[in-house]
Structures are given as C-alpha cells and as structure tokens.
Amino acid sequence: MTSLRLFYAPGTCSRAVMIALEEAGAEYDKQLVAYMNGEHRMPDYLALNPNGKTPLLIADGEPIHETPAILLYLAKLFPEARLLPLGRGEVRDAQTIAHLIWCGSELHPNVFRIRIPQFFCDHPEGRARQKEMAEDSMHDKFAIIEQRLERGPWFLGEDWSAIDAYLFWVWFRLDGTGFELDRYPRFADHYRRMQERPAVQRAMAVEQSAGLILREQGLMVNFDTFTRGRTPEDFQAQAAAAQSQSVGSSPR
Ligand SMILES: N[C@@H](CCC(=O)N[C@@H](CS)C(=O)NCC(=O)O)C(=O)O
C-alpha cells in the first residue's frame, strides 16, 4: 500500500485534496502547516515544495505539489473511487484533465486576487482595481460553472468528481469577499449538496480541529491582513502583530 502524508492548512485549497482522500477512503497521515509560524517557509518544507505552499502530498516518500496534479494522482491511485472519469479514451481523458487544470490555472489564481488582493498589490487604489478586474473575470468563469450545473447535478454531469471538491473550496473562499455569489443559484445549491457528503463532513471536521489548535496558539491566519512574507520570521512577526492588536482591542 502506498504511504500518503498530506500537508494541509484549514481554509486553504488543501481542502480539495483532503476531500478526495476521504472520498477514496484512503489511509493517510495529516500534517498541519502553521503559516503564521512560517512553517511553509522553513528549509525542510521548501526542500519538499520550493513554492512554500499547501497542499503537498508525500506519496511513498515522493513529494507532489499542485492541486490538479495531486488530484489526478489520487484518481489513478484509487481507480475504484472514481475521483475522475478516466480510462474513457485519450481524448476524453484529456478533456477531463483540462477541466482540472482549468480549476488550477483559471479559478484558483483569481480566488486569491479577490480574497487577498494585498498579496499582489501594495498600492490601495491598484489593489481595489485589481480585485474588481479579477471579479469580472471570475464572473465569466462562474457563468460556465452555472451552465454546466444546469445539466448537472455535478460539474461533469451525473457523477461526482474531484473537480466538485475543487469548486467547493472556490465558493467557500469567495464567500464574504463581496463577490456576488447570489448570481449563481445552481452553484449555491452545489455548495449545499457538497456539505451533505460524509467525506466532506469528515474533512471539515479535521479542519475545524486544526483551526482550534491554531486559534489557541494565536496562529490562525487572518486573510484580511495576511501578506506575502518570504521568511519564517516575516510570518512570526505578522502573527505577533495580530496577537498584540487583538489583546489591545479586547474588552478588559
Ligand atoms: N498552484 C498551487 C497553489 C497552492 C496555493 O496557492 N496554496 C496557498 C493556500 S490556498 C498557499 O499555501 N499559500 C501560501 C503562500 O503563498 O505563501 C496549487 O495548485 O496547489
């Protein structure tokens, strides 16, 4: 049996991978990454994923980064779980993989430009405009998703796939950013139906426990202030500043 270890953080795109692992009934180790402790910028972590991001999957000692690549790997590792409808011919497989890559290359970067614009622009006006333009672009993509869900109930049609796990995270991450989610009733229903899946509930429970641990340690990421640090010390300084602010603002 392949040994699997997932490096994850609550609220991040590692959620899509954890859902896929849970859907497959996989046995895997979970390794929480505390961003505010700079753990994703530690030399040991960078040796495994030089991008300093989650998710990261270690399969039999070999690191795999990039959410689409990890999901594709898992779909092949657990064919009986049908995480993706592969094996239907070269062209149809390529079409399926194209959807997966679309999530990673079109949706995912725009999510960040909307959710954490300060990561990409340090000028307030430029930041607001960048967010607006990313939202505009995201609406085009959401229209495609909404149209596919009309034929649904899932993105690829009748059968659930790991792409639905990816979309679940995208919706979650945009909620509360001001992006007009209410223009997409079918996608809203998709989000609701996803939460009914036992695998999703298991993954959310893991994230919730991890969130409690991080919160207790004052290491929960605040996405409104999270910025692009380069070193573990940058992140530890951010965490310390957030902690001192919250102590200062709490009622005495
Ligand atoms: N292209 C990567 C993106 C992964 C990614 O951006 N992960 C975020 C969390 S959702 C992260 O770890 N960000 C930390 C950072 O950029 O410093 C993938 O497909 O997995």
The ligand as an ORCA input file, in Angstrom:
! r2SCAN-3c Opt
* xyz 0 1
  N      -0.689     26.300     -7.576
  C      -0.826     25.766     -6.254
  C      -1.408     26.853     -5.379
  C      -1.381     26.469     -3.912
  C      -1.644     27.675     -3.046
  O      -1.658     28.821     -3.520
  N      -1.790     27.417     -1.754
  C      -2.000     28.502     -0.821
  C      -3.137     28.152      0.131
  S      -4.687     28.020     -0.711
  C      -0.745     28.713     -0.013
  O      -0.203     27.777      0.525
  N      -0.301     29.979      0.080
  C       0.816     30.357      0.909
  C       1.704     31.351      0.226
  O       1.546     31.588     -0.990
  O       2.566     31.909      0.907
  C      -1.718     24.526     -6.273
  O      -2.363     24.281     -7.283
  O      -1.711     23.773     -5.312
*
